Amino acid sequence: MTCEDLDALIEPMAAGDIVAPAEARAHLESCPRCAGALALARRIETTLADWDAPAAPARFTEGVLARIRKDRWQAEQRVDRLFNVAIVTGVALVLAGVWMLMNLSGLSAVGAETGRLLADGLTVAADRVTGAVPTYLAATALLVSAVAGWWWAERWN
């Protein structure tokens, strides 16, 4: 085994994660550099094990979680904006295409005529209904008073 091969095994051996293979033990007995590196790694492991872990500052976890939520919310807002822009662009393209097709095929004149006919029809219907508006208002008032009376009776019984 070479020094380069043993370099990858020194830290796991010092931490006790692996048992040194026979070739590694033989190399450590013959190589003072690798034996010194293993001894240093074991001293570092011992020092770290003796150290008390520092306590987290007060409200550290809440702060981190709040930051994560804020970052996630901002990312979702960017995705929402992009999605909305894509939808508006798609609708605009569809409307522009329909408008161009109507102009090319002469349907825009038919559409304008249909709109005028609908407006005239609505005007005639409004003229006919105008005379019956007081009847509709009286019927609506009667219905509302009946529902209010029913509600009052149900609530107090």
N, C-alpha and C positions, 0 to 999 in steps of 0.2 A: 504494500500500500504506500502511496506517495503522500507528501504533505498536502497537496491540492485535494486529494481524495478525503483526507482526514479533516480538512477545514470545514466541510459541510456537516461533520458529525460532532464537532467539539461542543457547540452550544446545546444540542439535544442531550449529549452525554452529561454535561455539567448540570443541566436542569433535572436530570434523572428520567428523561422521557424515553431514552433507549439505553440498552446495555451495550457496552463497547464490544464489538466483535473481536475475535482472536487476532485477526490481522491488525486491527487498530491498537490493541494492547501491545502487540509486538513492536509496532511502529513507535508508540509512545515511549517504550523502554529504550529505543535506540535513537530517538530524535529529541534533543533538549528543547528545540524551538516549539514543537507541538506539545510536549509535556508542559512547558511554561504557559502556552496558550490555554491548555485545559485547566491548569491550576488558577490562572487569572479568571477564567470564566466561572470556575467554582467559587472563587472569592466574591465575584460580582453577584452571583446567585445568592450566596449567603448574606451579603450586605443588603440586597433587595428584599430578601425574606425577613430580615430583622427590622426593616423600616416599616413604620406605620403609614398606612395610606393617608394622604391628606384628606380632610373632610371637604366635601363640596360646599361652596358658599350657599348661604340661605337662599331659597327660592331658585336655585340653579336649574332644577328639573323643570319647574314651571316656565322659566324663561326660555329654555331650549324648546320645550313643546310649543310655546306660543310662537316662537320664531319659525318652527317647522310648519305650523298651521298657517301663519302669515305667508310664508313662501309658497306653500301649496295653493293657497287661495289666489295669490297673484298669478301663479302659473295657470290656474283654471280660468282666471279672468282673461288672460292673453289668448287662451284657446277659444273661449267664448267669443271674444272680439273677432278673432280670425274666422270662426265659423259664421258669425253674423255678416261679416263683410263678404264671405263667399256666397252666402244665401242671397244677399242683396244684389251682388253682381250677377248671379245666375238668373234671378227674376228680371233684372234689367235687360239682360241679353235675350231672354225669352220674349219679353214685351217688345223689344226692338225688332226681333225677328217677325213677330206677329204683325207689327205695324208695317214693316217693309213688305211682307206678303200681301197685306191688305191693299197697300198702295200699288203694288205691281199688278194685282189681279182686279182692281177696280172695286174691291169690297169696301173700301173706305167710304165711297159714295153711298153704298147700300147701308152701311153702318150709320152714317149721318142721317139718312132718311128714316131708318128704324128708330133712332133716338128721337127725331122730331115727331114721329107717329106716337111713340110712347109718351112723350111730353103732352101732346094734344089729348091723348086718351086719359092721362092723369088729370088734366085740366077739366075735361068733361065729367069724370068721376067725382072730382072735388066739388064741381058745381051741383051735381045731383045730391051729394051727401050733405052739403051745407044746410039744406032745408031740414034735415033730420038730426042735426047736431044737438038741439035741445032735448030731443027724445033720447039720444044716446047718453047725454049727460045725466038725465033723470034716471035712466036705467042703471047707470054706473053708481050713482049716489044711493039708489035703493039697494043694490047688491052690496056695496061697502057697508051700509048700515046694518044689513042682515048679517053679514059676516062678523061685524063688530059686536052685535047683540049675541050671536052664538058664542063668540070667544069669551065675552063677559060672563055669560051664563055657565060655560064650562069651567071657567077659572074660579068662580066663587062657589061652586057646588062640590 
